[in-house]
Amino acid sequence: MTEQHNTQTKNSWGAFKAMVKRDLLVQLRDKWEFVFRVAMLPFMLILLYGYILPRIGLVSNEFPNQMFPGIVGMSILVTGIHGTAIPLTMDFNVSREIEDRLMAPVNVGVGALAKMCVGIIEAWIGGLIVLPLSLIFMGNSLDLTLTLQGGVLLLVVILLASISSATLGLLVGTIIKPSQVAAMFPGFLIPLVFLGSVFFSWNTLHVTPIIQVLVLLNPLVYVNEALRAILTPQLPHMSLFISIIGILISILIMGYWGRKRFIKMAVGN
């Protein structure tokens, strides 16, 4: 029994690595398109809200401090969602590549984990691309605080944010069809971003109590508030403990439904 279990584990691990490697090679072929897609939105927001508007006096000079954690969190989440959802919906509805993967003698869930792993890796890269852009245009305006303990917490939060983005991407990828991809940005990503505490802290929404409660459904709120608590603790922010709990709950909920829908669609195919 133990030998059989070890064989199954080895097969699952081998299939998982092969799937991840294949998807990363595909992404590597389109690396410049990936960089452009990941960098353009954060670049424009940083240029406008972090560089131009503070200099012409339309926003406070403190605003880049408020925005910096949100831009990093937004880049991680949006990149991970896109990196998981788009390839997944194409595999199910266009290339039908999912059928080839199901022929592997492993659990169907391995395919879902492989897609999520690629999304997590892309989310990390998205964060790394945005950091130098932020420092170039907003470096003189930033007042960041990062201790050794804060550095460890930052890595933990970035990892959790990447997993959250991949689980949400898994769920979205099993819902949308290729013909709906163009509508995903204005219909899903824009509300996610602009109501995700990128430009404001969740605490400041106390003047609009209904919106303050509704945005708690947005996983980006918890990611950005956790980053804000670590990087700019002098500004208003949600409790770091509550933020991390929020990220974990969103991972569990989205991961559960995303995996369930993935398996249902895979078996149905």
Backbone as numpy.savetxt, mean C-alpha at the origin, in Angstrom:
# Nx Ny Nz CAx CAy CAz Cx Cy Cz
3.82 -39.71 7.78 2.99 -38.50 7.78 3.85 -37.25 7.78
4.91 -37.27 8.63 5.82 -36.13 8.71 6.54 -35.93 7.39
6.95 -37.03 6.77 7.66 -36.94 5.49 6.75 -36.35 4.41
5.50 -36.77 4.41 4.55 -36.23 3.44 4.33 -34.73 3.66
4.24 -34.33 4.92 4.06 -32.92 5.25 5.27 -32.10 4.79
6.47 -32.63 5.02 7.69 -31.94 4.60 7.74 -31.79 3.08
7.29 -32.83 2.37 7.27 -32.77 0.91 6.30 -31.71 0.41
5.13 -31.65 1.05 4.13 -30.65 0.67 4.64 -29.24 0.94
5.31 -29.07 2.08 5.87 -27.76 2.42 6.93 -27.34 1.42
7.79 -28.30 1.04 8.85 -28.02 0.08 8.26 -27.65 -1.28
7.23 -28.38 -1.71 6.59 -28.10 -2.99 5.92 -26.71 -2.98
5.27 -26.41 -1.86 4.59 -25.11 -1.73 5.60 -23.97 -1.78
6.71 -24.13 -1.07 7.74 -23.11 -1.05 8.37 -22.94 -2.43
8.63 -24.05 -3.11 9.20 -23.97 -4.45 8.26 -23.29 -5.43
6.97 -23.63 -5.36 5.98 -23.01 -6.24 5.84 -21.52 -5.92
5.84 -21.19 -4.65 5.73 -19.79 -4.23 6.89 -18.97 -4.78
8.12 -19.46 -4.64 9.28 -18.73 -5.14 9.23 -18.57 -6.64
8.81 -19.61 -7.34 8.73 -19.55 -8.80 7.71 -18.51 -9.26
6.56 -18.46 -8.58 5.53 -17.49 -8.94 6.00 -16.06 -8.70
6.62 -15.83 -7.54 7.10 -14.49 -7.21 8.19 -14.06 -8.18
9.12 -14.97 -8.47 10.22 -14.66 -9.38 9.69 -14.31 -10.76
8.70 -15.07 -11.23 8.14 -14.82 -12.56 7.48 -13.44 -12.61
6.69 -13.08 -11.58 6.01 -11.79 -11.57 7.00 -10.63 -11.47
8.06 -10.82 -10.69 9.07 -9.76 -10.56 9.82 -9.55 -11.88
10.08 -10.63 -12.60 10.74 -10.51 -13.90 9.87 -9.76 -14.89
8.57 -10.02 -14.85 7.64 -9.29 -15.72 7.67 -7.80 -15.38
7.65 -7.48 -14.09 7.69 -6.08 -13.68 9.02 -5.42 -14.05
10.11 -6.20 -14.00 11.42 -5.66 -14.31 11.51 -5.23 -15.77
10.78 -5.93 -16.65 10.77 -5.56 -18.07 10.16 -4.18 -18.27
9.22 -3.81 -17.38 8.55 -2.52 -17.50 8.96 -1.59 -16.36
10.23 -1.63 -15.99 10.69 -0.91 -14.81 10.51 0.60 -14.91
10.71 1.19 -16.09 10.58 2.64 -16.22 9.12 3.07 -16.17
8.25 2.24 -16.72 6.82 2.52 -16.60 6.41 2.45 -15.13
6.99 1.51 -14.40 6.69 1.37 -12.97 7.16 2.60 -12.21
8.37 3.06 -12.47 8.91 4.24 -11.78 8.06 5.47 -12.08
7.68 5.64 -13.35 6.85 6.78 -13.73 5.51 6.73 -13.02
4.89 5.56 -13.01 3.57 5.40 -12.40 3.63 5.66 -10.90
4.68 5.18 -10.25 4.80 5.32 -8.79 5.15 6.76 -8.40
6.00 7.40 -9.20 6.55 8.70 -8.79 5.70 9.89 -9.20
4.89 9.79 -10.26 4.25 10.98 -10.81 3.29 11.66 -9.84
2.34 10.91 -9.26 1.39 11.53 -8.35 2.07 12.12 -7.12
2.93 11.37 -6.40 3.62 11.98 -5.26 4.47 13.18 -5.66
5.12 13.10 -6.82 5.97 14.21 -7.27 5.15 15.49 -7.44
3.99 15.38 -8.10 3.16 16.56 -8.32 2.63 17.12 -7.01
2.23 16.24 -6.09 1.74 16.70 -4.79 2.86 17.37 -3.98
4.04 16.76 -4.01 5.18 17.34 -3.29 5.57 18.68 -3.90
5.63 18.75 -5.23 6.01 19.99 -5.90 5.03 21.11 -5.60
3.73 20.79 -5.66 2.71 21.82 -5.47 2.53 22.19 -4.00
2.21 21.18 -3.15 1.87 21.46 -1.76 3.09 21.58 -0.84
4.18 20.95 -1.23 5.36 20.97 -0.37 6.40 21.99 -0.76
6.32 22.50 -1.99 7.36 23.43 -2.46 6.78 24.77 -2.93
5.83 24.73 -3.88 5.33 25.97 -4.49 4.42 26.75 -3.54
3.35 26.09 -3.04 2.36 26.81 -2.24 2.93 27.40 -0.94
3.83 26.70 -0.21 4.42 27.35 0.97 5.24 28.58 0.61
5.89 28.58 -0.55 6.74 29.70 -0.93 5.96 30.91 -1.42
4.76 30.69 -1.91 3.96 31.84 -2.33 2.95 32.23 -1.24
3.03 31.54 -0.11 2.25 31.94 1.05 0.82 31.45 1.11
0.44 30.52 0.25 -0.93 30.02 0.26 -1.16 28.92 1.30
-0.09 28.27 1.75 -0.19 27.32 2.85 0.93 27.64 3.83
0.77 27.19 5.05 1.75 27.45 6.10 3.08 26.79 5.78
4.16 27.39 6.26 5.49 26.79 6.09 5.62 25.48 6.86
4.69 25.24 7.80 4.69 24.00 8.55 3.97 22.88 7.80
3.30 23.23 6.71 2.49 22.23 6.02 3.30 21.05 5.49
4.52 21.26 4.93 5.31 20.10 4.48 5.54 19.07 5.58
5.72 19.54 6.84 5.86 18.61 7.96 4.60 17.76 8.12
3.46 18.40 7.96 2.18 17.70 8.09 2.00 16.69 6.97
2.47 17.05 5.77 2.21 16.25 4.59 3.20 15.10 4.39
4.43 15.28 4.85 5.49 14.31 4.55 5.14 12.88 4.94
4.70 12.60 6.18 4.34 11.21 6.50 3.21 10.69 5.63
2.24 11.57 5.30 1.12 11.16 4.48 1.52 10.79 3.06
2.47 11.53 2.50 2.94 11.23 1.15 3.64 9.88 1.11
4.45 9.60 2.13 5.15 8.31 2.19 4.13 7.17 2.33
3.18 7.33 3.25 2.16 6.30 3.45 1.31 6.10 2.20
0.93 7.20 1.56 0.12 7.12 0.34 0.87 6.34 -0.75
2.15 6.65 -0.93 2.93 5.99 -1.97 3.03 4.49 -1.73
3.24 4.11 -0.47 3.33 2.69 -0.13 2.01 1.99 -0.43
0.91 2.58 0.03 -0.38 1.91 -0.10 -0.84 1.84 -1.56
-0.76 2.96 -2.27 -1.23 2.98 -3.66 -0.38 2.06 -4.54
0.94 2.06 -4.32 1.81 1.20 -5.12 1.51 -0.27 -4.87
1.32 -0.64 -3.61 1.02 -2.03 -3.29 -0.32 -2.48 -3.83
-1.33 -1.59 -3.75 -2.65 -1.93 -4.30 -2.55 -2.17 -5.80
-1.92 -1.23 -6.49 -1.79 -1.34 -7.95 -0.98 -2.57 -8.33
0.12 -2.82 -7.60 1.00 -3.94 -7.93 0.38 -5.29 -7.70
-0.65 -5.35 -6.86 -1.34 -6.62 -6.60 -2.61 -6.74 -7.43
-3.40 -5.68 -7.46 -4.74 -5.74 -8.07 -4.71 -5.87 -9.59
-3.91 -5.05 -10.26 -3.94 -5.03 -11.73 -3.45 -6.35 -12.32
-2.27 -6.87 -11.92 -1.85 -8.17 -12.47 -2.85 -9.28 -12.16
-3.47 -9.21 -10.97 -4.40 -10.26 -10.57 -5.64 -10.27 -11.45
-6.22 -9.10 -11.68 -7.42 -9.07 -12.51 -7.12 -9.43 -13.95
-5.91 -9.13 -14.43 -5.51 -9.53 -15.78 -5.33 -11.05 -15.87
-4.75 -11.63 -14.83 -4.55 -13.08 -14.82 -5.89 -13.82 -14.83
-6.85 -13.29 -14.12 -8.15 -13.96 -14.04 -9.00 -13.75 -15.29
-8.90 -12.57 -15.91 -9.86 -12.21 -16.94 -9.30 -12.08 -18.35
-7.99 -11.93 -18.49 -7.42 -11.70 -19.82 -6.47 -12.82 -20.21
-5.32 -12.92 -19.51 -4.32 -13.90 -19.90 -4.69 -15.32 -19.47
-5.58 -15.42 -18.47 -5.97 -16.71 -17.90 -4.77 -17.48 -17.36
-3.72 -16.74 -17.02 -2.51 -17.38 -16.50 -2.77 -18.11 -15.20
-3.81 -17.70 -14.50 -4.13 -18.31 -13.22 -4.38 -19.81 -13.38
-4.87 -20.21 -14.55 -5.15 -21.63 -14.79 -3.86 -22.45 -14.80
-2.79 -21.86 -15.34 -1.49 -22.56 -15.35 -0.96 -22.70 -13.92
-1.15 -21.69 -13.13 -0.65 -21.72 -11.75 -1.41 -22.74 -10.90
-2.68 -22.91 -11.21 -3.48 -23.86 -10.45 -3.09 -25.30 -10.72
-2.32 -25.51 -11.78 -1.87 -26.87 -12.10 -0.75 -27.32 -11.18
-0.14 -26.38 -10.48 0.92 -26.74 -9.53 0.31 -27.54 -8.38
1.02 -28.57 -7.91 0.47 -29.43 -6.84 0.59 -28.80 -5.46
0.01 -27.62 -5.33 0.06 -26.90 -4.04 -1.32 -26.31 -3.75
-1.50 -25.84 -2.52 -2.74 -25.21 -2.12 -3.01 -23.97 -2.96
-4.29 -23.73 -3.28 -4.66 -22.58 -4.10 -4.22 -21.27 -3.45
-4.24 -21.23 -2.13 -3.87 -20.01 -1.42 -2.44 -19.57 -1.65
-1.56 -20.48 -2.09 -0.17 -20.12 -2.36 -0.11 -19.07 -3.47
-1.00 -19.20 -4.46 -1.04 -18.23 -5.54 -1.40 -16.84 -5.03
-2.33 -16.78 -4.10 -2.72 -15.49 -3.51 -1.55 -14.88 -2.73
-0.84 -15.71 -1.96 0.30 -15.21 -1.20 1.41 -14.71 -2.11
1.61 -15.38 -3.24 2.63 -14.95 -4.19 2.30 -13.58 -4.76
1.04 -13.37 -5.14 0.62 -12.07 -5.66 0.81 -10.98 -4.61
0.46 -11.30 -3.37 0.61 -10.33 -2.29 2.07 -10.01 -2.03
2.94 -11.00 -2.11 4.37 -10.79 -1.87 4.95 -9.80 -2.88
4.55 -9.95 -4.14 5.01 -9.01 -5.17 4.51 -7.61 -4.87
3.25 -7.50 -4.44 2.69 -6.20 -4.08 3.43 -5.58 -2.91
3.82 -6.39 -1.92 4.57 -5.89 -0.77 5.93 -5.35 -1.19
6.62 -6.08 -2.06 7.93 -5.64 -2.55 7.79 -4.32 -3.31
6.79 -4.23 -4.17 6.58 -3.00 -4.93 6.23 -1.83 -4.01
5.48 -2.11 -2.95 5.12 -1.05 -2.00 6.37 -0.48 -1.33
7.30 -1.33 -0.94 8.57 -0.88 -0.36 9.32 -0.01 -1.35
9.39 -0.45 -2.61 10.09 0.32 -3.64 9.42 1.68 -3.82
8.08 1.69 -3.79 7.35 2.95 -3.91 7.74 3.93 -2.82
7.86 3.44 -1.59 8.29 4.31 -0.50 9.70 4.83 -0.68
10.59 3.99 -1.19 11.98 4.39 -1.40 12.11 5.42 -2.52
11.23 5.35 -3.51 11.26 6.33 -4.60 10.81 7.70 -4.11
9.82 7.72 -3.24 9.26 8.99 -2.78 10.15 9.71 -1.77
10.89 8.97 -0.97 11.73 9.60 0.05 12.70 10.63 -0.51
13.52 10.30 -1.53 14.44 11.33 -2.06 13.70 12.50 -2.69
12.55 12.26 -3.34 11.77 13.36 -3.91 11.33 14.33 -2.81
10.87 13.76 -1.70 10.43 14.60 -0.58 11.58 15.41 0.00
12.72 14.78 0.16 13.86 15.47 0.76 14.42 16.55 -0.16
14.36 16.32 -1.47 14.87 17.31 -2.42 14.02 18.58 -2.38
12.71 18.43 -2.39 11.83 19.59 -2.50 11.37 20.14 -1.15
11.37 19.33 -0.11 10.85 19.79 1.17 11.86 19.71 2.30
13.08 19.31 1.99 14.08 19.06 3.03 14.28 20.23 3.99
14.33 21.46 3.46 14.56 22.64 4.30 13.38 22.95 5.21
12.19 22.44 4.86 10.99 22.73 5.64 10.64 21.63 6.63
11.36 20.51 6.56 11.00 19.36 7.38 11.67 19.43 8.74
10.92 19.10 9.75 11.43 19.01 11.12 11.07 17.63 11.66
11.87 16.65 11.27 11.56 15.26 11.59 12.28 14.83 12.85
11.65 13.94 13.60 12.23 13.37 14.81 12.27 11.86 14.67
13.48 11.30 14.76 13.59 9.85 14.62 14.69 9.32 15.53
14.28 8.65 16.59 15.21 8.01 17.51 15.47 6.57 17.06
16.35 5.88 17.79 16.62 4.48 17.46 15.35 3.65 17.61
14.64 3.87 18.70 13.38 3.16 18.90 12.37 3.54 17.82
12.36 4.82 17.47 11.46 5.26 16.40 11.81 4.63 15.07
13.11 4.42 14.82 13.54 3.78 13.58 13.03 2.35 13.47
13.09 1.64 14.59 12.58 0.26 14.61 11.07 0.26 14.37
10.37 1.17 15.06 8.92 1.27 14.88 8.57 1.67 13.45
9.39 2.52 12.86 9.15 2.95 11.48 9.22 1.77 10.52
10.22 0.92 10.70 10.34 -0.27 9.85 9.14 -1.20 10.02
8.69 -1.34 11.26 7.52 -2.19 11.54 6.28 -1.63 10.85
6.07 -0.31 10.98 4.89 0.32 10.37 4.94 0.23 8.86
6.12 0.44 8.27 6.24 0.35 6.80 5.94 -1.07 6.34
6.43 -2.06 7.08 6.12 -3.45 6.74 4.63 -3.71 6.82
4.01 -3.27 7.92 2.56 -3.47 8.08 1.79 -2.72 6.99
2.25 -1.53 6.64 1.59 -0.76 5.58 1.69 -1.49 4.25
2.83 -2.10 3.98 3.02 -2.85 2.73 2.10 -4.06 2.69
1.97 -4.76 3.81 1.07 -5.92 3.87 -0.37 -5.47 3.70
-0.72 -4.34 4.35 -2.07 -3.80 4.22 -2.39 -3.47 2.76
-1.43 -2.85 2.07 -1.65 -2.49 0.66 -1.83 -3.74 -0.19
-1.08 -4.79 0.10 -1.18 -6.02 -0.68 -2.50 -6.75 -0.43
-2.96 -6.75 0.82 -4.25 -7.41 1.11 -5.40 -6.65 0.46
-5.34 -5.31 0.49 -6.37 -4.52 -0.17 -6.30 -4.72 -1.68
-5.08 -4.80 -2.22 -4.92 -5.06 -3.65 -5.47 -6.42 -4.04
-5.28 -7.42 -3.17 -5.82 -8.76 -3.43 -7.34 -8.71 -3.50
-7.95 -7.99 -2.56 -9.41 -7.88 -2.54 -9.92 -7.13 -3.77
-9.29 -6.00 -4.07 -9.72 -5.19 -5.22 -9.52 -5.97 -6.51
-8.42 -6.71 -6.62 -8.12 -7.46 -7.84 -9.12 -8.56 -8.13
-9.80 -9.05 -7.09 -10.82 -10.08 -7.30 -12.20 -9.49 -7.53
-12.30 -8.16 -7.44 -13.59 -7.49 -7.63 -13.69 -6.82 -8.99
-12.65 -6.05 -9.36 -12.73 -5.28 -10.59 -12.46 -6.15 -11.82
-12.99 -5.74 -12.94 -12.74 -6.37 -14.24 -11.78 -5.48 -15.04
-11.10 -6.04 -16.05 -10.18 -5.22 -16.84 -10.82 -3.95 -17.40
-12.08 -4.04 -17.79 -12.77 -2.87 -18.34 -13.01 -1.80 -17.28
-12.85 -2.15 -16.01 -13.10 -1.20 -14.92 -11.81 -0.61 -14.35
-10.66 -1.04 -14.88 -9.38 -0.58 -14.35 -9.25 0.93 -14.49
-9.68 1.48 -15.64 -9.57 2.93 -15.86 -10.39 3.72 -14.85
-11.48 3.12 -14.38 -12.35 3.81 -13.41 -11.85 3.64 -11.98
-10.87 2.75 -11.78 -10.41 2.48 -10.42 -9.73 3.71 -9.81
-8.99 4.46 -10.63 -8.27 5.61 -10.08 -9.22 6.69 -9.59
-10.13 7.21 -10.44 -11.04 8.25 -9.94 -12.09 7.73 -8.96
-12.50 6.48 -9.13 -13.59 5.96 -8.31 -13.16 5.35 -7.00
-11.89 4.97 -6.89 -11.44 4.27 -5.69 -10.19 4.91 -5.09
-9.15 5.09 -5.90 -7.88 5.56 -5.36 -7.92 7.03 -4.93
-8.61 7.88 -5.69 -8.67 9.29 -5.32 -9.38 9.49 -3.97
-10.57 8.88 -3.75 -11.16 9.00 -2.40 -10.28 8.41 -1.31
-9.62 7.28 -1.62 -8.72 6.65 -0.65 -7.61 7.61 -0.24
-7.04 8.32 -1.22 -5.92 9.22 -0.96 -6.37 10.49 -0.26
-7.37 11.17 -0.80 -7.73 12.49 -0.28 -8.51 12.43 1.04
-9.00 11.25 1.40 -9.63 11.08 2.71 -8.78 10.18 3.61
-7.50 10.09 3.28 -6.61 9.19 4.01 -5.63 9.87 4.93
-5.94 11.09 5.38 -5.06 11.84 6.30 -3.68 12.08 5.70
-3.65 12.35 4.40 -2.38 12.70 3.77 -2.04 14.15 4.08
-3.01 15.06 3.96 -2.77 16.49 4.13 -3.21 17.02 5.49
-3.80 16.18 6.28 -4.30 16.62 7.59 -4.23 15.45 8.56
-4.20 15.77 9.84 -4.23 14.73 10.86 -5.68 14.35 11.16
-5.89 13.10 11.53 -7.24 12.64 11.87 -7.82 13.46 13.02
-7.00 13.87 13.97 -7.49 14.62 15.12 -8.14 15.93 14.71
-7.62 16.57 13.66 -8.15 17.88 13.24 -9.54 17.78 12.63
-10.00 16.57 12.34 -11.34 16.39 11.77 -12.44 16.46 12.82
-12.07 16.79 14.05 -13.09 16.87 15.10 -14.14 17.94 14.79
-13.79 18.88 13.89 -14.77 19.92 13.51 -15.84 19.36 12.57
-15.58 18.19 12.00 -16.56 17.51 11.13 -16.70 16.08 11.65
-17.43 15.87 12.74 -17.48 14.57 13.42 -17.90 13.41 12.52
-18.85 13.64 11.61 -19.32 12.56 10.75 -18.19 12.07 9.85
-17.49 13.02 9.23 -16.37 12.64 8.35 -15.26 11.99 9.17
-15.04 12.49 10.38 -14.00 11.91 11.24 -14.26 10.45 11.52
-15.53 10.10 11.67 -15.89 8.70 11.91 -15.82 7.89 10.62
-16.31 8.44 9.52 -16.36 7.70 8.26 -14.97 7.34 7.74
-14.00 8.26 7.90 -12.66 7.99 7.37 -11.95 6.86 8.12
-12.50 6.45 9.26 -11.89 5.33 9.99 -12.01 4.02 9.21
-12.86 4.01 8.17 -12.95 2.84 7.30 -11.80 2.78 6.31
-11.04 3.84 6.21 -9.94 3.95 5.25 -8.64 3.46 5.90
-8.05 2.38 5.40 -6.81 1.88 6.03 -5.65 2.85 5.92
-5.69 3.75 4.92 -4.60 4.71 4.77 -4.53 5.67 5.95
-5.66 5.93 6.59 -5.68 6.82 7.77 -4.77 6.27 8.85
-4.88 4.99 9.14 -4.08 4.38 10.21 -2.59 4.35 9.85
-2.30 4.09 8.58 -0.90 4.08 8.13 -0.28 5.46 8.30
-0.97 6.49 7.80 -0.42 7.84 7.86 -0.33 8.37 9.27
-1.31 8.04 10.11 -1.27 8.51 11.49 -0.14 7.82 12.27
0.13 6.56 11.95 1.25 5.87 12.60 2.58 6.49 12.18
2.72 6.79 10.89 3.94 7.44 10.40 4.09 8.83 11.01
2.97 9.52 11.13 3.00 10.88 11.71 3.42 10.82 13.19
2.94 9.82 13.90 3.30 9.68 15.32 4.78 9.42 15.50
5.39 8.74 14.53 6.82 8.40 14.63 7.71 9.52 14.11
7.36 10.09 12.95 8.24 11.05 12.28 8.02 12.49 12.74
6.78 12.85 13.04 6.49 14.23 13.46 5.61 14.21 14.72
6.13 13.69 15.82 5.32 13.56 17.04 4.89 14.90 17.63
5.53 15.99 17.21 5.17 17.31 17.72 3.85 17.81 17.14
3.37 17.17 16.07 2.11 17.55 15.45 0.98 16.67 15.97
-0.27 17.14 15.90 -1.40 16.30 16.34 -1.45 15.00 15.55
-1.73 13.91 16.25 -1.79 12.61 15.58 -2.59 11.62 16.43
-3.06 10.59 15.78 -3.73 9.51 16.47 -2.72 8.72 17.31
-3.16 8.13 18.37 -2.28 7.31 19.19 -1.61 6.24 18.34
-0.31 6.06 18.51 0.43 5.06 17.72 -0.14 3.67 17.95
-0.51 3.37 19.18 -1.07 2.06 19.50 -2.37 1.83 18.72
-3.25 2.82 18.74 -4.52 2.69 18.02 -4.27 2.58 16.52
-3.31 3.35 16.02 -3.00 3.30 14.59 -2.55 1.90 14.16
-1.66 1.30 14.94 -1.16 -0.03 14.60 -2.28 -1.06 14.71
-3.12 -0.94 15.74 -4.27 -1.84 15.86 -5.17 -1.71 14.64
-5.39 -0.47 14.19 -6.20 -0.24 12.99 -5.62 -0.89 11.76
-4.29 -0.80 11.60 -3.63 -1.43 10.45 -3.80 -2.95 10.52
-3.60 -3.52 11.70 -3.71 -4.97 11.86 -5.13 -5.46 11.57
-6.12 -4.72 12.06 -7.51 -5.11 11.81 -7.83 -5.04 10.31
-7.35 -3.99 9.66 -7.59 -3.87 8.21 -6.92 -5.00 7.45
-5.74 -5.40 7.88 -5.04 -6.52 7.24 -5.86 -7.81 7.39
-6.34 -8.06 8.59 -7.11 -9.28 8.84 -8.40 -9.31 8.02
-9.12 -8.18 8.02 -10.40 -8.14 7.30 -10.19 -8.26 5.80
-9.31 -7.42 5.26 -9.09 -7.43 3.80 -8.41 -8.72 3.35
-7.48 -9.23 4.17 -6.81 -10.47 3.83 -7.76 -11.65 3.81
-8.66 -11.68 4.78 -9.63 -12.78 4.84 -10.54 -12.77 3.61
-11.16 -11.62 3.32 -12.09 -11.56 2.20 -11.37 -11.66 0.86
-10.17 -11.09 0.78 -9.41 -11.20 -0.46 -9.02 -12.63 -0.77
-8.54 -13.36 0.25 -8.16 -14.76 0.05 -9.38 -15.61 -0.28
-10.49 -15.33 0.40 -11.71 -16.10 0.17 -12.20 -15.90 -1.26
-12.20 -14.66 -1.74 -12.65 -14.38 -3.11 -11.67 -14.98 -4.13
-10.37 -14.91 -3.82 -9.36 -15.47 -4.73 -9.59 -16.97 -4.92
-9.75 -17.68 -3.80 -9.95 -19.13 -3.87 -11.24 -19.46 -4.61
-12.29 -18.70 -4.34 -13.58 -18.93 -5.00 -13.45 -18.73 -6.51
-12.77 -17.67 -6.92 -12.61 -17.42 -8.36 -11.68 -18.45 -9.00
-10.62 -18.83 -8.27 -9.66 -19.80 -8.81 -10.31 -21.16 -9.00
-11.06 -21.60 -8.02 -11.74 -22.90 -8.12 -12.81 -22.85 -9.20
-13.47 -21.68 -9.30 -14.51 -21.53 -10.32 -13.97 -21.55 -11.72
-12.68 -21.10 -11.85 -12.05 -21.12 -13.16 -11.57 -22.52 -13.50
